[in-house]
């Protein structure tokens, strides 16, 4: 799929792609943080047939429904031949809202690696320790079962 990124001066950014029927579907991320799911009219890709405003939590839930399972499935398949290595989606809890990935110390405390962070339909691959987390983000993680269980506890409670 070819995702087009279109700057919207004074508004934000539109990211969308063409469906088989000619319509476009995408997301507008406003400069003020608002998020809208958009569907274009079939005869005019710049005109919206529907706009659905989403909260950050709603966008994260939608991203989870659409994107995270495929990413986790792909990683699970790639680690299939590595005994003891598992992939899991872990939600970021309130204690780490606005804090950095480094603040979690997940790798040091659990041996778990964070492969990506999913937020509002966006995948942030290989986040660095200074990546700022938001409650509701989904971390795509790789590690042992025990390490992943401990990571869940840390991200939930702090």
N, C-alpha and C positions, 0 to 999 in steps of 0.2 A: 504494500500500500504506500502511496505517495502522500505524505502529510504535508500540506502547505501551511506555512507560517506567514501571517500577514499582519504587520504592525498597523494598529489603528490609532493614529495620532490623537493625543488627548484622551484616549479611551483605554487602550491596553493592547492586547494581542489576540488575534483569532488564529486557531489551529484547527484545520479541517481536512477532510478527504472526500473523494467522490465515491458514491455508492454505485452499484451496477445500474440502477434506474436513472442515473444522471443527477440525482439530488446530492447535496453535500451535507455532511454531518460533522459537527465539531464543537469546540469550546471557545468561548470568549472569556479571557481572564482580564478583568478590569484593573486599572492602576490602583484603585482603592481596595482591591482584594475580592470584589464580587466575582462570581463565576456564573456563567450561563451556558447551558447546553443548547445548541442551535441546530435547526434543520432548515435547509434552503428550499425554496420553491424549485420545482423541476425545470421550469422555463427560465429561471433567473437565479443563478447561484449566489448572487449578492443580496437577494431579497429573502427574508426569513419567513418560512411557513409557520415555524413554531420556535419560541424561546422559552426555556425553562430555567428560572433562577435556582441556583443551588447554594446551600450553605457549604462550608468547608467539610462538615461531617457528612452531608449528603453526597458531595463530590467524592469524598474518600470511599464511601459505601459503594457508589457506582463504579469507581475505579477497581474496587475489590471484586465486584461482580464481573467486570469486563476484563481486567488486565492481570491482576495478581495471580489468579489461579493458573493462567497460561504460563506465566513466568516461573511459578513454583513447579508446575508440571515439567517444564523444560529442564529446569535445574535438577529435579528429582531423577529424570531420565538420564541426565549426564552423570549423576552420581550413583546410578544403579549398581555399577560394578565395584563400588567402594564400600565395603562393609562397615557399618557403624556411622556412616555420614548421612545426615538427613537435611532436608530443606523445609523451612516453615515460615509462614507469615506471622508476624507478631505485631499487634497494635501498640502504638506509643501511648502511654498513659499520661494523665495530668501532671505527675511529678516532673516530667521532662518537657513539658510544653514551654517553648521558648529557650530551651537549653540546647547545648551542642551534643552531637553524637559522642564526642570525646568525654563529655560529662558522665555518660552511662558506663564507661569503662567496661563494656561488654566483652571485648576480646580478652582483656586482662582477667576479669572476674569469672568468665565462663568458657573461654576458648572459642566462642561463637564469632563468626565473621558476618558482617552486614554486607550483602551483595548489592542491595538497592533499597531505596526508600520510595514508596508510592504515595503521592499526595495529589488529591484533586485531579485524578486522571493523568498525572504526569509521573513518569518513572525517572528517578534520579539515580543513575547507576554509579556504583563504587563511590559512595559518599565519603568525604574526608572527615577527619575528626572535628573540624570547625563547622560542619554542616548543621544548621539550626533546625531542630525538630519542632513539630507541631503535634499536639494531642490529636489522635485519630490517624496520624500517618501509619502506614503499614511498612514495617521493615521486612525485607526478604532476607532471611538468614540461613546460614549453613553451619552445621556443627553436629555434635553427638546428641543423642536424645536427652541425656542428663544436662548438658550445656544449654540446650534449647529450653528445657523446662525451667532452668535457673534464669535464663534471659527473660522469659515470660514474667516471672516473679519480680525481677528487677524493674522491667519497664512498666509494670503495673503499680508497684509500690514505691519505687525509688531506691 
